[in-house]
Amino acid sequence: MDNESSDIGSSNEDDSYENEQVQIVHSLPFFVTELIIAGASSTFSKTTVAPLERIKILLQTRAEGFHSIGVYGSLKKLVKNEGLRGLYKANGVCILRMLPHSAFHYMTYEQYRGLLHYKCPSVGTGPLLDILAGSAAGATAFLCTYPLDLARTKYAYQVVDRSQSGSDSLRCIHSGHPAHQGIKDVFRTVYKEGGMCGFYRGVGPTLGGILPYNILKFYAHEELKRWVPKEHQSSIALNLSCGALAALFGQTVMYPMDVVRRQMQVDILQQSGARYNNTIEGLTAIIRNQGWRQLYAGKSPRT
């Protein structure tokens, strides 16, 4: 009997503990709960595809010795030089960027929506308002977290032969530049070379692509929904599929902007030895010097 009563007592304690945890979660503001859930799902998804994301950066930036061997060959070469940990290089800073990015987007979306509705009543309350407010919120979140994105790209771009880790100074095997020792070292180097402006090198292509991407995604989604029979319009699976296909369409059309941004971030030079000064110059230089196919380099891993 004593054992049974102790088991019942411990069971009640466990139940009360679980109830307390549930109450704590329910007591959190709704937007905080949403951010936690979004952060957890983003962490899982980003970590899952981290090896392909790193290969994508190497292909986009046309890293010597990687751009010509494809995805599988690049993965093998990366593991050979940096081991399995190399597949997740710079993933930490990518995850670190996700939560503040989501927070800035969430906090500013309703602000921009209200401001546009008040200052520009001709916009109305339909899809155009949502597209403009979403684009403005996305641009704000991107600007606020861009230095982390830049640091992640620069760090992931460098591939080091770990078998030579005993040498005084490690160098990137495809560029020959001294390798960064960590994210702090990336920030220190960027600031030393370009000051605060250096942290926003390559920001133009993405800012210029946010609004067109949202417009393309919206209209592609609406067009796809038109093909869905009326009796299936409320299907969650079909709506999710339409949204995913619309996002894929928008990303594919705007993908060259991402390639230009990555090459500007790692300071890919033109044949004249000069940097890309703007998006148009970057696009034309890539097509002229690297071929138009380079504008879609790395698209397969991302997809």
Buried (B, 14 or more C-beta within 10 A) or exposed (E): EEEEEEEEEEEEEEEEEEEEEEEEEEEEEEEEEBBBEBBEEBBEEBBEEBBBBBBBBBBBBBBBBBBEEEBEEBBEBBBEBBEEEBBBBBBBBBBBBBBBBBBBBBBBBEEBBEEBBEEEEEBEEEEBBBBBBBBBBBBBBBBBBBBBBBBBBBBBBBBBBEEEEEEEEBBBBBBEEEBBBEBEBBBEBBBEEEEEEBBBBBBBBBBBBBBBBBBBBBBBBEEBBEEBEEEEEEEEEBBEEBBEBBBBBBBBBBBBBBBBBBBBBBBBEBEEEEBBEEBEBBBEBBBEBBEEEBBBBBBEBBE
